[in-house]
Amino acid sequence: MHEVGMMQNVLATAVERAKHEGASHIRLLQMRVGEASGVVPESLQLAFDVVKKETIAEDAKLQVESVPIVCYCPNCTTEFHPTDLLYECPECHHPYCEVRQGKEFELAFLEVS
């Protein structure tokens, strides 16, 4: 479960930022996780529950915002939400479309006290 290592890094960043702001507790971490990021939100929650122990985020909650995949076809300039893993344009069937959204894995908001 690679989510544990990822959450360790996110939590370390959050703790560093909170301490820099003079906070002694982290109450909430809000993350944006793309559908194409390879991260399973349920596993992320389990990982967070493990890594937050004995830190200033021990009582914190994790909120995960799922970011849908949006692709762009350079051939016909269509933006679309793919229906499968091939990301083929539904209009012109161009096979090589750019993923414009959906790969995110980021700490979006931090609530501290």
C-alpha positions, 0 to 999 in steps of 0.5 A: 500500500504505497498510500502510507508513504504518500501520507507520511510525506503529506503529513510531514509537509502539513506539520511543518507548515502548521508549526511555521504558522505557530499552530500546535494542532492540525484539525483538518487536512483536505486533499484533492485526489485525481481519478487517474492518480493511482491513489485509492481514497479508502486506502489513503484514509487508512494510511492517514489514520496510521501515520497521524498517531502521536503527531499534532494531527492525531485528532485531525480529520481527512477530507478527500475531494475526488477530481474527475478525469478530463481529457482534451483531443488536439485533433478536434479540440473536444474536452471529454470525460473518458469512459474507459482507460484508453482516453480515446476521443468520443467525437473523432476517435483520435487515440492520443488525447491529453489528460488535463485533469485527474492526476492531482494528488495535493494538499489543498487546505489545512485547518490548524489551531 
